[in-house]
């Protein structure tokens, strides 16, 4: 890993690594959205499974999966995030079978050639920074047995909360920023493209190696994280919004209109290693 080279997005998240947990992971909205994903992860991944996590960030999801009895190989393009994840794991679960590797998602093929996984997990939009998902699908297909689950969380192209919120604030440019399918994100002075594929584009990108099993909205009634200050002063409202999400997150027509959507895919071809 001495030759590791990060991306612009990785460099941007390096600068956020030490504050990311306080800004999002442990925020009211972050916890609310994450518990939806975790609930579905426990249904998709069996205890004892070896999970490949993409875009692991500060390791909060890897920690959860490890405590649920899974082995995790967790990758991220940000060395700063990997360092935070290692600190967290050493402090909270030092005996967990988790390996953190600084690695761009586009370079999964460079993992040890004999390694096969039981499932793949990626939370909260890291895959929106990947321009060629077809190539990623092919690389993942080489590492998974038939029937292996993928849980992949993407930012949606059409987010109802974002549209309404920014239109009410008189900022139609931000309200519609995802609609073109790609926008330039700016983090701490660094710019990089963020892609917003539709569900049809995602289904096509992962075929024929994978089939789409289900789509679930994450943050349909619960708002995006930039509304955190408004939500924290209204805890009862957040609970009410969570109830709405629990009811409506899988409804056709709504499940792709949240802040994120969680795709459950299944491998349909044998492992090739």
N, C-alpha and C positions, 0 to 999 in steps of 0.2 A: 504493500500500500504506500510505499515511499514515493511512487510516481503519481499519486492521486492528484488530479486536476479538477477543481470545482468549476461550476458554471457561474454566470452572473447572478442567477437566482440564489445559488449556494452562497456566494459572497454576501449578498444582501441579507440572507438569514443568519450568516455569521455575526453580523452586527446586531441582530435582534436576539441572539441566543440567550443571553443572560437575563433578559427581561420578558421573554416570550411567555413563560409560565404565568407570570403575574398579569400580563396583558390579556392572555386568552385562556390558557389551560385551566387556570383556577378562577376564571371569571364566572359569573352566574350563567351567562349565555353559553360559554364554552363547556361548562359542566353539564348543562341541560342538553346540548346537542350531542355531546360525547356519550352520555348514558344511553341514548337511543342506539347509537352505533354499537356500543358494548353489548347491549341486550341481544342484538342480532348476531354479533360475533360469537357469543356463547352457543347460539343455535347452529351456526354454520361450521364451527371448528370443534373437533372432538378433543377431549383431554388426552394428553400424550402426543398430540400432533406436532409436527415441525413446521412452523409458519415462517414464510418469507415476508417481512414487512418492508414496504417501499415508502420512502419519505417519512422516516420515523420521528423526525423532530427531536424533542427533548426526552423521548422515551416513555411518555405516559401510557401509551397504548401497549408498548412492549412489556412494561411493568404489569399492566393488567392481565395480559395474556399469560405471562409467566406465572403470576399468582394463581391463575386458573388451571395450571398444570401443563402448560405448553412450552415447548422449546422454540425460541425465536431467533432468527437471523435478521437483524434490522439494519437497513441501509439508509443513508441520507447524503445529499450532495453538499451539505453544510458541515464542515469540520467542527465549527462551534457548537452546532446542535448535537453532534455525536459526543463531544466532550461533556456537555450538560447531561446527556442521557447516561453516559457512563458513571458520572458522579451520582446521579439519582439512583441508579441500580445498585451501586456499591453501598449506598446509605440505606436503602429501603428493602432490598432483596439480594444480598451479597451471594447467596447460594443458588440464585436462579440461573437456569441454562439459557442465557441470552448473550449473543455476540453482536456488538455494534460495529458496523463497517462503513467508513467514508466511501461512498460510491454513488455515482450518478445513476439514476434510474435507467437511462439509455444504455448503460454498460453492464447490465445484469449478467450478460453472457460471460463476463470475465470472472465470475465466481467459480470455485473449484468445479471442474468438469463432471465429476462423479456425483455431485450433490443434487438430490431430488427432494422436493418439499411436498408437504401434504396439503398446503393451501397458501394463498397469498392475501395480504391485507394492506390497504393503503387508506389513510384517513385524512379528511380535511384538505382536499384540493391540491396536494402535491402533484398529482398526475395532470392537473391543468397546466403545468409548466412543461409538459412533454408534447412536442409537436407531432411526432410520428408514433402513434399508438399501435399501428399495425405491426411495426417492428418490435415494439415491446411485447405485444401478444405472442409473436413468434418466439421470442426469447423465453417468455414464461412457459410456453407450451413445451419447451425442451426440458423443463424441470419438474413437471407435474404429471401424476398418474391420471388415468381416466376417472372422472367423477370428482376430482379435486375442486374445492370451492375457492372462488375469488370474491372478496368483499372490497370494493373500490368506491371511495367517496369522492365525488366531483362537485365543484361549483357548477350550478346550473346556468344555462344561457338566459333563461327568463325567471327572474326572482321577483315575486309579487311584492315582497317587503321593500326591496330596493327601488323598484319602479315607483311605488306610492310614496315612499319616504322622500326621495329626492325630487319628485315632481312637486310635492307639497312645500319643499324648501326652494322651489324655483330653479332647480338645476337639472334640466332635461338631459344634458350631456351625460351626467353621472347616472341618471335614471335608466338610460338606454345603452350604457357603455358595453354591456355584454352582448348586445344583439347582433353585432357584426361577426361574432364568433371568435374574435381575438382583440385584445386591448393591451396597451403598454402599462405595466405596473411600475410604480416608483416606490422603492423602499430605501430610506436613508441615502438618497442621492443616486441610487443605482436603478437603471431601467431594464426590464426584461419582459418578453411577451408572455401573456397568459391566455390560454385557449379555452373556449367554452363550447365543447361539442354537444350536439343534440343527442338524444337517446338513439335515434336512428343511425347517426354517425358512429356512436360507440358500439352499437350492435354490429355494424358493418366492420369496424376496425378489429374487433375481437373474433369475428368469424373467419374461417370455419373451425378454428381451434377450440372456441368456447361458445356456449349458448347462454343467453340471458335467462335467468330463472325468475328474478323479481327486481323491482325498483321501488325504493322507499324514500319519501321526502324526509330530509333532515333540516329542521328550521323552516317549516311551512308557516305556522302561526308564531312560533318563537322567532324573534327577529335576528338579523345578522349582528355580529359582535360590535359593530360601530354604534349600536344603540345601547350599549352596556350601561352607561350612566343613567339613562332613562329607566331601564329595567330594574336596576338595583334599588331604586327608590320606590318600586312598586312590586314587591315580592309576591303578593297575592295575584296580581295580574299575570306574572310569569307562570305561576301554577295553573291558572286558567288557560293560558296559551298552550301549555304542555298537554292539558286535557284535550284541547282541540286537535293538536298534532297527533295524539294517540289514536284519535278517532279517524282522522282524515288523511294520514300520511301515505296510505296505500291506495287511495281512491284514484282511478283512472282520470286523467285530466288535471289532477292536482299534484301527483307524486313527483313531477318534474318541475314544479314551480316554487319549491322552497329555496333557501339559501344554498343548500347542497342536496344531492341525491345519492343514495347508497345503492350501488349495483351489486347484485349477487349473481355471479356467473359460474358456470360449471365447465370443467375441461371435458372434451368429448373425444380426445385422441390420447393414445398411450404416451408415457414418458419416453423421451428419446435418448437419454444418457445411458 
